Amino acid sequence: MKMKFRAALISVALVAGIVSGAAYSGNLLKANGVSTEADAILYYQTIDPANQRLTQAAWRDLNGFNDPGNEVVVAGGHLNTSDLGFWRRIEMVIDKRPGNVGNVAYTTFNFESEQDAFLNVNAKSIVNIEYSPGPNGDRITKFYIYDAAGNRKNSTFFDPDVATREELFLPNGCASCHGGGNKDFATRGGKTGGGFLAFDFNVFGYGALTSRADNEANVKKLNKGVLMTKPPSAVKSLISGLYGGTKLPLATQNSAYMPSDWAGEPALWKVVVTDCQGCHTLSETEVRNLEYWKDNVGSFREEVLKKKLMPNSPYANRRFWNTNNHQIVEDALKRFRP
């Protein structure tokens, strides 16, 4: 893997005192560094200098959720099975108000149960992403965190397991999955380098209260919104692949989509989809390239199989090591380089 990523992971390992051969369940989501409360305060001062978004209600109003001319798109009642393990409800507005056209905003409610997600009650946290003009006038991606009562927070936890959860501060609390983590956001007009991820049904789980079919049309709208935020090529190519082309001709996602170069490794690709892609679509995107796996067998063996630093989120890490996904990776690496 690239040296900066390797160095970041090794530094986390040293701090945490990881025992080789033991599954790593703590201090994850830190591959891009850790922010402090002072960082979070400065971040909010940079992206919201007038403190117009101190509450969830104010944030929604400013982003047009209450305007009758805007459509509030809702995809709810699903489990995020890729990285965080929360039940979720996602709402989006593509703003059509004069002077705001081109702005896109998403709010994600995190729940610990399917029932709460379905009823939209007892949210454990609210994490918002807004694509709108920053302090320099150009549209940038901004991250906001609110508690269940709608009050703005500097940090939140990204793990439903009370035994392993840890409060992480903005903006780097979002960076492991959403990319970026640039410490110079204050001098860069609020830019962290982070962005939006594609919405992929491969990592959505459903229970008894709702279904994929209930959300199919609105998830496509969520992805259309992502494409409006000038995402990197990896995100655009994934959305294009899931919907059959750049114009998204398919009404429903093709969950069997697989890049042509992965045709000979369907099992490994499935592991990449479920355990790697959630973070690596924006950070260290080369992990999605089969040739990269073949060229870096030693690094994968060392960092994934030996040090067990991957996947880099608590929920995904536990799943990876409690299923045969790690064996699929090991078998593939042996084929690539015995």
C-alpha atoms as one frame of an Amber mdcrd trajectory, in Angstrom:
protein
   0.000   0.000   0.000   1.087   3.591  -0.391   3.652   4.640   2.184   1.556
   7.423   3.730  -1.284   4.982   4.377   1.052   2.341   5.736   2.736   4.858
   8.010  -0.617   6.058   9.322  -1.749   2.537  10.124   1.541   1.573  11.743
   1.414   4.704  13.912  -2.064   3.712  15.089  -0.825   0.202  15.800   2.057
   1.479  17.916  -0.167   3.794  19.906  -2.716   1.070  20.534  -0.162  -1.597
  21.401  -1.609  -4.180  19.035  -0.645  -7.750  19.760   0.331  -9.530  16.558
  -2.167 -12.230  15.719  -4.970 -10.719  17.802  -8.023  -9.276  16.092  -7.849
  -5.512  16.332 -11.064  -3.991  17.657 -10.047  -0.611  19.057  -8.657   2.702
  17.823  -9.981   2.162  14.327 -11.275   4.825  11.921  -8.023   6.714  12.443
  -6.021   5.913   9.324  -6.195   9.546   8.212  -5.229  10.946  11.583  -7.140
  12.144  14.630  -8.704  15.550  15.165  -8.955  17.305  18.520 -11.805  19.310
  19.978  -9.879  22.465  19.083  -9.780  21.249  15.467 -13.544  20.716  15.500
 -14.215  24.164  16.921 -11.965  25.780  14.312 -13.598  23.683  11.591 -17.086
  24.936  12.480 -15.780  28.505  12.754 -14.387  28.124   9.231 -17.414  26.589
   7.490 -20.143  28.296   9.550 -18.588  31.557  10.783 -21.944  33.166  11.606
 -23.095  30.115  13.623 -26.205  29.728  11.496 -26.278  25.935  11.926 -26.086
  25.462  15.689 -29.067  23.089  15.659 -30.325  20.372  13.365 -33.515  22.382
  12.811 -31.523  25.427  11.695 -29.324  23.282   9.446 -32.391  21.749   7.765
 -34.020  25.126   7.266 -30.898  26.666   5.729 -30.577  23.713   3.350 -34.143
  23.891   2.100 -35.656  20.841   3.797 -38.659  22.930   4.844 -39.221  24.620
   1.500 -42.344  23.326  -0.296 -40.579  23.651  -3.643 -37.932  21.090  -2.681
 -38.332  17.326  -2.605 -37.107  15.600   0.557 -35.846  12.209  -0.602 -35.923
   9.536   2.125 -34.245   6.123   2.258 -34.827   4.555   5.627 -34.901   1.455
   7.746 -31.703  -0.174   6.506 -28.564  -1.433   8.246 -25.218  -0.044   7.161
 -23.358  -3.347   6.803 -20.154  -1.944   5.285 -18.417   0.019   8.013 -20.442
   1.436  10.910 -23.144  -1.118  11.670 -25.914   1.367  12.497 -29.492   1.198
  11.312 -30.020   4.351   9.285 -32.418   6.834   7.792 -31.028   9.138   5.097
 -32.751  12.276   3.848 -31.575  14.436   0.943 -32.509  17.737  -0.664 -31.255
  18.972  -4.017 -31.985  22.648  -3.500 -34.113  24.405  -6.125 -34.526  27.731
  -4.371 -33.253  30.793  -6.245 -29.711  31.521  -5.189 -29.258  27.980  -3.861
 -29.517  25.930  -7.050 -26.619  23.484  -7.117 -26.529  22.904  -3.371 -27.034
  19.348  -2.123 -27.538  18.273   1.498 -27.813  14.865   3.177 -28.721  14.102
   6.764 -28.114  10.642   8.217 -29.832   9.467  11.392 -28.045   6.580  13.156
 -30.041   4.094  15.251 -29.247   0.999  17.268 -32.356  -0.950  16.225 -34.412
  -1.573  13.118 -37.588  -0.544  14.933 -36.160   2.863  15.833 -34.899   3.400
  12.300 -38.261   2.485  10.826 -40.143   4.820  13.181 -37.417   7.502  13.077
 -37.165   7.725  16.875 -34.322   7.516  19.413 -31.533   8.433  17.010 -28.121
   8.004  18.622 -26.502  10.598  16.404 -27.156  12.727  13.347 -24.394  13.238
  10.796 -24.934  15.730   7.988 -23.044  16.420   4.773 -23.633  19.635   2.896
 -22.382  20.672  -0.552 -22.701  24.427  -0.728 -20.573  27.582  -1.040 -17.764
  27.790   1.490 -16.065  30.895   2.877 -14.308  31.486  -0.455 -17.543  31.250
  -2.449 -16.854  27.919  -4.171 -18.963  24.872  -3.342 -17.265  22.489  -0.934
 -18.236  19.439   1.108 -18.920  20.223   4.772 -19.546  17.897   7.695 -21.811
  18.575  10.690 -22.659  16.443  13.736 -25.754  16.782  15.945 -26.989  14.842
  18.947 -30.416  13.230  19.242 -31.853  16.480  20.606 -30.593  18.368  17.561
 -27.748  20.249  19.220 -24.497  20.630  17.300 -21.583  18.570  18.582 -17.860
  18.521  17.991 -17.645  14.727  18.002 -19.618  11.508  17.895 -19.076   7.762
  18.037 -19.082   5.640  14.892 -19.645   2.214  16.436 -22.885   0.851  17.944
 -20.886  -1.498  20.211 -20.548   0.194  23.617 -17.470  -1.929  24.390 -15.425
  -0.529  21.493 -17.011   2.816  20.635 -14.946   5.950  20.926 -15.759   9.621
  20.440 -14.006  11.060  17.384 -13.795  14.752  16.563 -14.463  16.580  13.319
 -13.269  16.813  10.665 -11.063  13.715  10.701 -13.716  11.667  12.433 -15.336
  11.484   9.000 -12.120  11.223   6.993 -11.466   7.476   7.141 -14.551   6.783
   5.038 -15.183  10.121   3.349 -11.567  10.836   2.504  -9.483  13.901   3.100
  -8.299  14.751   6.579  -6.351  17.817   5.483  -5.169  19.737   8.544  -5.019
  22.984   6.566  -8.786  23.369   6.113  -8.737  26.816   7.738  -6.389  28.176
   5.070  -8.058  26.221   2.278 -11.519  27.741   2.587 -12.876  24.872   4.694
 -11.766  22.169   2.276 -10.699  18.907   3.926 -10.433  16.876   0.734 -13.406
  14.772   1.807 -16.440  13.971  -0.308 -19.575  11.911  -0.837 -19.747   8.135
  -1.184 -21.944   6.134  -3.531 -25.013   4.401  -2.092 -24.600   0.693  -2.838
 -27.255  -1.871  -1.930 -24.503  -4.459  -1.530 -23.848  -2.968   1.892 -27.459
  -2.269   2.895 -29.143  -4.807   5.139 -32.906  -5.101   5.651 -35.024  -6.726
   8.311 -38.758  -7.305   8.596 -40.013  -3.717   8.556 -38.903  -2.447   5.168
 -37.105  -3.716   2.082 -34.750  -2.853  -0.725 -37.718  -2.532  -3.074 -39.183
   0.142  -0.802 -36.022   2.210  -1.185 -34.816   1.410  -4.707 -36.153   4.534
  -6.432 -35.043   6.934  -3.720 -31.563   5.420  -3.423 -31.124   6.112  -7.132
 -32.068   9.736  -6.392 -29.479   9.786  -3.594 -26.844   8.672  -6.082 -27.917
  11.302  -8.604 -27.389  13.850  -5.862 -23.878  12.523  -5.228 -23.033  13.009
  -8.899 -23.929  16.701  -8.541 -21.155  17.202  -5.951 -18.233  16.719  -8.371
 -17.147  13.411  -6.836 -13.844  11.750  -7.785 -13.714   9.309 -10.681 -13.896
   6.238  -8.427 -17.282   7.316  -7.078 -18.599   8.204 -10.538 -17.445   4.901
 -12.015 -19.058   2.915  -9.206 -22.414   4.663  -9.585 -22.192   4.277 -13.350
 -21.445   0.572 -12.982 -24.304  -0.022 -10.563 -26.811   1.636 -12.904 -25.578
   0.384 -16.254 -23.849   3.471 -17.675 -23.032   7.124 -17.193 -26.652   8.174
 -17.775 -27.862   5.649 -15.161 -30.328   3.854 -17.471 -31.237   1.110 -14.981
 -34.190   1.759 -12.702 -32.770  -0.648 -10.137 -29.187  -1.238  -9.099 -27.262
  -4.113 -10.605 -25.776  -5.543  -7.420 -23.850  -8.093  -9.478 -21.840  -5.286
 -11.107 -18.154  -6.054 -11.185 -15.426  -4.159 -13.062 -14.264  -6.162 -16.059
 -10.730  -6.618 -14.717 -12.160  -8.487 -11.684 -13.981 -11.084 -13.806 -11.583
 -13.835 -12.724 -11.827 -13.022  -9.004 -15.546 -12.744  -8.122 -15.113 -13.952
  -4.525 -12.338 -11.472  -3.769 -14.303  -8.679  -5.446 -17.233  -9.422  -3.135
 -14.921  -9.004  -0.142 -13.664  -5.708  -1.586 -17.276  -4.562  -2.000 -18.348
  -5.458   1.531 -15.194  -4.845   3.569 -12.966  -2.431   1.649 -14.856  -0.255
  -0.769 -16.808   1.717   1.821 -13.639   3.545   2.832 -11.412   2.939  -0.160
 -13.640   4.586  -2.746 -12.263   7.915  -1.531  -9.108   6.985   0.414  -6.382
   4.851  -1.158  -8.645   4.038  -4.102  -6.067   1.712  -5.673  -7.333  -1.030
  -3.326 -10.249  -1.352  -5.774  -7.770  -2.316  -8.529  -7.029  -6.028  -8.928
  -3.551  -5.393 -10.300  -2.721  -3.459  -7.160  -3.546  -6.541  -5.092  -1.289
  -8.647  -7.287   1.558  -6.130  -7.119   1.363  -5.629  -3.337   0.820  -9.098
  -1.924   3.402  -8.575   0.806   1.766  -5.393   2.085  -1.672  -6.996   2.195
  -0.339 -10.007   4.055   1.457  -7.828   6.585  -1.194  -5.190   7.225  -4.420
  -7.109   6.653  -3.664 -10.682   7.697  -0.847 -10.295  10.220  -1.394  -6.940
  11.923  -5.144  -7.137  11.309  -5.427  -3.394  10.839  -7.932  -3.830   8.056
 -10.810  -3.275   7.695 -10.332   0.054   9.424 -13.726   0.331  11.131 -14.812
  -1.650  14.209 -17.951  -3.144  12.660 -16.293  -4.212   9.403 -13.213  -5.470
  11.227 -15.302  -7.762  13.410 -17.266  -9.081  10.432 -14.137  -9.683   8.360
 -12.542 -11.818  11.071 -15.734 -13.596  12.141 -16.566 -14.819   8.631 -14.572
 -16.551   5.920 -13.800 -13.227   4.217 -10.287 -13.215   5.636  -9.760 -16.724
   4.256 -10.887 -15.605   0.796  -8.271 -12.840   0.926  -5.548 -15.191   2.128
  -6.338 -17.778  -0.565  -6.271 -15.126  -3.282  -2.921 -13.747  -2.112  -1.458
 -17.247  -2.208  -2.574 -17.599  -5.798  -1.110 -14.236  -6.716   2.223 -14.976
  -5.057   2.720 -18.332  -3.281
